[in-house]
Amino acid sequence: MKEKEVIEFEQVVECGSGMDVHKDIIVATIQGKGIKTQTKSFKSFTSSLIKLREWLLKNKVTHVAMESTGVYWKPVFNVLGDDFMILLVNARHVKNVPGHKTDKKDSRWLAKLLLSGLLKGSFIPERRIRELRDLTRYKTKLTNQISAERNRFQKILEDANIKLSSVLNDVFGATGTKIINHILSCEDYRPEQLLQYVHGRVKASREDIKEALTGYITPHHKFMLKTIMGNISKVESTVSEVEAKINNCIEPFKIEQELLESIPGVGKDGANKIIAEVGVDMEQFPDQNHLASWAGVCPGSNESAGKNKSGRITYGNKYLRSLLVECGWAASRTKNTYLSAKYKSLAGRRGKKKAIIALGHKILIATYFIIKDKVAFNELGADHLNNFRRDRLIAYYKQQLEKLTAA
């Protein structure tokens, strides 16, 4: 019979614990020099987590490793964070041997990897940044909720054959709001009465606007429109409260915020969200490329048999990546900037989506050095790319000219 192959790892951590974290239970295994390997289960209540901490301290545990399971790791981190070196690890990086999977075996496998120094902890920002992150992400959710409600509102208008979106650029602008309020406040309205609210800058003709406002609106439509408008008003009020709280939380990082605003396409809101996601301590990342990989905006590395396969972007922080895409689109529309010139250069060759990801990558690289060195964004100008490639362009056009004259 063939003997089992046993893999031996060099021990780096003296005494550590691996934890398999779930919603209602935490399975912890302790291993190390001078102690017997033990596995215990604890409930996720605070009193049980305190018992877990006392058990770890009693056995002189110094390091703890656990998977980043949803939000269930956060209470454990809050209770144990002051007494132990905690490594929050990506579940993809600690896959156990397939088959015979149990919570106990998972916790022991984590403990073994921890003692061998084979685990790489995830980035966990300080408490102030984590609180700011909660606020900015919540504001994003609320903003998306407002957008969804506005889309529902326009669907009701279309159902009533009110074609406001066909004659106004913004249905919820000054003109659109006045017209809608008049329609909802009157039992029976006449389209010609609504023309008094139309601003002089509206491009559509008065006849087209009159036709667009001639619809068939029922009491049901009015109820739905009033309900949706009331909900939008409530959510907008909540957004204002969240923004005020964000302004208070961002005050200690005012310098970084103002420096990040110097990047084309970022703005105040974008700067707040970037700080909330990456923090202001760039020592957490060895270099700018590690930050880009963590955010998921750098090409993947997939080589086999000497051939490069798919180089699509990697998994990363989805909130930061979507923010960088928004900033990339905004930067692509700026005038006479390096980022807009870079977008035009890439979009023609690689497509718009890849060009936007490339712009987001450049914004993040600039963010790394701006926060680390406390310097403003260095605008190179729209002609930087042309100056950089001038010699190659001249040689290329000379070659093309020679081909044309020879023909």
C-alpha positions in Angstrom: 0.0 0.0 0.0 1.3 3.4 -0.9 2.1 5.6 2.1 0.3 8.9 2.5 2.4 11.9 1.7 2.7 14.4 4.6 3.5 18.0 3.9 5.5 19.7 6.6 5.4 23.5 7.0 7.9 25.6 8.9 6.3 27.2 11.9 6.4 31.0 11.9 3.8 31.9 14.6 4.4 30.5 18.1 0.8 30.2 19.1 -2.3 31.0 17.0 -5.9 30.3 16.5 -8.0 29.6 13.4 -11.7 30.5 13.4 -14.5 29.4 11.2 -17.1 32.2 11.6 -20.8 31.8 11.0 -23.9 33.8 11.9 -24.7 32.0 15.2 -21.5 30.0 16.0 -17.8 30.4 15.9 -15.6 27.3 15.8 -12.0 28.1 17.1 -8.9 25.9 17.0 -5.7 26.7 18.9 -2.3 25.3 18.0 1.3 26.1 18.8 4.3 25.3 20.8 3.8 24.1 24.4 0.0 23.8 24.1 -2.3 20.9 23.1 -4.4 21.4 19.9 -7.9 22.1 21.0 -11.1 23.0 19.2 -14.1 24.6 20.8 -17.4 26.2 19.6 -18.7 29.5 20.9 -22.0 31.3 20.2 -21.9 34.7 18.5 -23.4 36.6 21.4 -21.1 39.1 23.1 -20.9 37.2 26.3 -19.7 34.1 24.4 -17.2 36.2 22.5 -15.8 37.5 25.8 -15.4 33.8 27.0 -13.6 33.1 23.7 -11.2 36.0 24.3 -10.4 34.8 27.8 -9.8 31.3 26.5 -7.4 32.6 23.9 -5.5 34.8 26.5 -5.3 31.9 28.9 -3.5 29.8 26.3 -1.2 32.7 25.3 -2.5 32.9 21.7 -1.0 35.9 19.9 -2.4 35.6 16.3 -5.9 34.9 15.1 -7.0 34.0 11.5 -10.6 34.0 10.3 -12.4 34.2 7.0 -14.1 37.4 5.9 -17.6 35.8 6.1 -20.2 38.5 5.2 -20.5 40.9 8.2 -20.3 38.2 10.8 -16.5 38.7 11.3 -17.0 42.3 12.5 -18.3 41.6 16.0 -15.5 39.1 16.5 -13.0 41.7 15.4 -14.5 44.3 17.7 -14.1 42.1 20.7 -10.7 40.5 20.0 -9.0 43.3 18.0 -7.3 45.0 21.0 -5.7 41.8 22.3 -4.6 39.8 19.3 -3.1 40.3 15.9 -6.0 39.4 13.6 -5.7 38.3 10.0 -8.9 38.6 8.1 -8.3 36.3 5.0 -10.1 35.9 1.7 -12.0 32.6 1.5 -10.7 32.0 -2.0 -7.1 31.9 -0.7 -7.7 29.3 2.0 -9.6 26.6 0.2 -9.4 23.3 2.1 -8.8 20.0 0.5 -12.0 18.9 -1.2 -14.2 16.5 0.5 -14.9 15.8 4.3 -15.6 19.5 4.9 -16.6 20.4 8.4 -16.4 23.5 10.6 -13.8 21.9 12.8 -11.6 20.9 9.9 -11.9 24.4 8.5 -10.8 26.0 11.7 -7.8 23.6 12.1 -6.8 24.2 8.5 -6.8 28.0 9.1 -4.8 27.5 12.3 -2.2 25.4 10.4 -1.8 27.9 7.7 -1.5 30.7 10.2 1.3 29.0 12.2 3.1 28.4 8.9 2.9 32.0 7.8 1.0 31.2 4.7 -1.9 33.6 5.2 -2.1 37.1 4.0 -4.4 39.4 6.0 -6.9 41.7 4.3 -6.8 45.4 4.7 -8.9 46.6 7.7 -8.9 50.4 8.1 -9.1 52.2 11.4 -12.5 52.7 13.1 -12.9 56.3 11.9 -12.5 55.2 8.3 -14.8 52.2 8.8 -17.5 54.5 10.1 -17.0 56.9 7.2 -17.2 53.9 4.8 -20.6 52.9 6.2 -21.9 56.4 5.7 -20.7 56.8 2.1 -21.9 53.3 1.1 -25.3 54.0 2.7 -25.5 57.4 0.8 -24.8 55.5 -2.4 -27.6 53.1 -1.7 -30.0 55.9 -0.9 -29.0 57.8 -4.1 -29.7 54.6 -6.1 -33.1 54.3 -4.4 -34.0 57.9 -5.4 -33.0 57.1 -9.0 -35.2 53.9 -8.9 -38.2 55.9 -7.6 -37.8 58.6 -10.3 -37.8 55.9 -12.9 -41.1 54.5 -11.4 -42.5 58.1 -11.5 -41.8 58.5 -15.2 -43.3 55.1 -15.9 -46.6 56.3 -14.2 -46.4 59.5 -16.3 -46.0 57.5 -19.5 -48.9 55.3 -18.4 -51.0 58.4 -18.1 -49.7 59.5 -21.6 -47.9 62.6 -20.1 -44.8 62.9 -22.3 -42.8 65.3 -20.1 -39.5 63.4 -20.8 -39.9 64.0 -24.5 -39.9 67.8 -24.2 -37.8 68.4 -21.0 -34.2 67.3 -20.4 -34.9 67.0 -16.7 -38.4 66.0 -15.6 -37.5 66.8 -12.0 -36.1 70.3 -12.8 -37.7 73.6 -12.0 -40.1 73.5 -14.9 -41.0 69.8 -14.6 -41.6 70.1 -10.8 -44.0 73.1 -11.2 -46.0 71.3 -13.9 -46.3 68.1 -11.9 -47.4 69.9 -8.7 -50.1 71.8 -10.7 -51.3 68.5 -12.2 -51.5 66.8 -8.9 -53.2 69.7 -7.1 -56.0 70.2 -9.6 -59.0 68.0 -10.1 -59.1 68.9 -13.8 -56.3 70.8 -15.6 -55.9 72.2 -19.0 -52.6 71.8 -20.9 -52.5 75.5 -21.9 -52.6 76.5 -18.2 -49.3 74.7 -17.7 -47.4 76.7 -20.3 -47.0 79.5 -17.8 -44.5 77.3 -15.9 -42.2 76.7 -18.9 -38.9 78.4 -18.6 -37.7 80.5 -21.5 -34.6 78.3 -22.0 -36.6 75.2 -22.8 -35.9 74.3 -26.4 -39.1 72.5 -27.2 -41.9 74.6 -28.8 -45.0 75.6 -26.9 -47.1 73.5 -29.2 -45.1 70.4 -28.6 -45.2 71.0 -24.8 -48.9 71.4 -25.0 -49.3 68.1 -26.9 -47.0 66.4 -24.4 -49.1 67.5 -21.5 -52.4 66.3 -23.0 -52.9 63.0 -21.4 -55.4 60.8 -19.6 -54.6 60.9 -15.9 -56.8 59.0 -13.5 -57.2 59.2 -9.7 -55.0 56.0 -9.5 -52.2 57.8 -11.4 -52.4 60.7 -9.0 -52.2 58.5 -6.0 -49.2 56.7 -7.3 -47.5 59.9 -8.3 -48.1 61.6 -4.9 -46.9 58.5 -3.0 -43.7 58.2 -5.1 -43.0 61.9 -4.7 -43.5 61.7 -0.9 -41.1 58.7 -0.7 -38.5 60.6 -2.8 -38.8 63.6 -0.5 -38.2 61.4 2.6 -35.2 59.7 1.1 -33.7 63.1 0.0 -34.1 64.3 3.6 -32.3 61.2 4.8 -29.5 61.8 2.3 -29.1 65.4 3.6 -28.7 64.0 7.2 -26.1 61.4 6.0 -24.2 64.1 4.1 -24.0 66.3 7.2 -22.6 63.3 9.2 -20.1 62.6 6.4 -18.9 66.2 6.5 -18.2 65.8 10.2 -16.4 62.5 9.8 -14.2 63.8 6.9 -13.0 66.8 8.8 -9.8 65.1 10.2 -8.9 64.2 6.6 -9.6 67.6 5.1 -6.1 67.9 3.6 -6.4 64.6 1.8 -9.9 65.5 0.6 -8.8 68.8 -1.0 -5.8 67.2 -2.6 -7.9 64.4 -4.2 -10.3 67.0 -5.5 -7.5 68.2 -7.8 -7.8 65.0 -9.8 -10.0 65.7 -12.9 -13.4 63.9 -12.6 -13.2 63.2 -8.8 -14.8 66.1 -7.1 -15.8 66.4 -3.4 -18.1 63.4 -3.3 -15.6 61.2 -5.1 -12.8 62.3 -2.7 -14.9 61.4 0.3 -15.7 58.0 -1.1 -12.1 57.2 -2.0 -10.9 58.1 1.5 -13.6 56.0 3.0 -12.5 53.0 0.9 -8.7 53.2 1.0 -8.1 55.3 4.1 -5.2 57.7 4.5 -2.5 55.3 5.6 -0.7 54.1 2.4 1.7 52.0 4.4 -1.0 49.3 4.4 -0.1 48.7 0.7 3.6 47.9 -0.3 3.2 50.0 -3.5 0.7 51.5 -5.9 0.3 48.2 -7.8 -0.8 46.4 -4.7 -3.5 49.0 -4.2 -4.7 48.6 -7.8 -4.8 44.8 -7.4 -6.8 45.2 -4.1 -9.3 47.5 -5.8 -9.6 45.1 -8.8 -8.7 47.5 -11.5 -5.5 46.0 -12.8 -5.1 43.2 -15.4 -5.0 39.6 -14.1 -2.0 37.4 -14.6 -2.9 34.0 -16.2 -0.1 32.3 -17.9 0.2 28.6 -18.8 2.6 26.7 -21.0 4.2 30.0 -22.0 1.0 31.5 -23.2 -0.9 34.5 -21.8 -4.6 33.8 -21.4 -7.4 36.1 -20.3 -6.1 39.3 -18.7 -9.4 40.6 -17.5 -9.5 42.6 -14.3 -9.3 40.8 -11.0 -11.8 40.5 -8.1 -11.5 43.4 -5.7 -13.3 46.1 -3.8 -16.5 46.4 -5.9 -17.5 49.7 -4.2 -14.2 51.3 -5.1 -14.1 49.9 -8.6 -17.6 51.2 -9.4 -16.6 54.6 -8.0 -13.4 54.7 -10.1 -15.6 53.9 -13.2 -17.8 56.9 -12.4 -14.8 59.1 -11.9 -13.3 57.8 -15.2 -16.4 58.7 -17.1 -16.3 62.2 -15.6 -12.6 62.6 -16.4 -13.1 61.5 -20.0 -15.5 64.4 -20.5 -13.1 67.1 -19.1 -11.4 69.5 -21.6 -7.7 69.8 -22.2 -6.6 67.3 -19.6 -4.2 64.3 -19.8 -7.0 61.9 -18.7 -9.4 62.9 -21.4 -6.6 62.7 -24.0 -5.7 59.2 -22.7 -9.3 58.1 -23.0 -9.6 59.2 -26.6 -6.3 57.4 -27.3 -7.4 54.1 -25.8 -11.1 54.1 -26.8 -10.4 53.9 -30.5 -8.0 51.0 -30.1 -9.4 49.0 -27.1 -13.0 50.2 -26.8 -14.8 52.6 -24.4 -15.2 50.2 -21.4 -11.6 49.1 -21.3 -10.5 52.7 -21.7 -12.6 53.7 -18.7 -11.1 51.0 -16.6 -7.7 52.2 -17.6 -8.6 55.8 -16.5 -9.9 54.4 -13.2 -6.6 52.6 -12.8 -4.7 55.9 -13.4 -6.9 57.8 -11.0 -6.2 55.2 -8.3 -2.4 55.3 -8.9 -2.5 59.1 -8.6 -4.5 58.7 -5.4 -1.8 56.5 -3.9 0.9 59.1 -4.4 -1.3 62.1 -3.6 -2.2 60.6 -0.2 1.2 59.2 0.6 3.2 62.3 -0.4 0.5 64.9 0.4 0.9 66.6 -3.1 -1.7 67.8 -5.5 -2.4 66.2 -8.9 0.1 67.1 -11.5 -1.8 68.0 -14.7 0.3 67.0 -17.7 -2.0 68.5 -20.2 -3.8 67.2 -23.3 -0.6 67.4 -25.5 1.5 65.2 -23.2 0.7 62.0 -25.1 1.5 63.7 -28.5 4.8 65.0 -27.2 5.6 61.6 -25.7 5.0 59.8 -29.0 6.1 62.6 -31.4 9.2 60.8 -32.7 7.3 57.6 -33.4 4.4 59.4 -35.0 6.8 61.3 -37.3 8.6 58.0 -38.3 5.2 56.3 -38.9 3.8 59.0 -41.1 7.0 59.3 -43.1 6.7 55.5 -43.8 3.1 55.9 -44.9 4.0 58.8 -47.1 6.8 56.8 -48.8 4.3 54.0 -49.5 1.8 56.4 -51.0 4.4 58.1 -53.3 5.9 54.7 -54.3 2.4 53.5 -55.3 
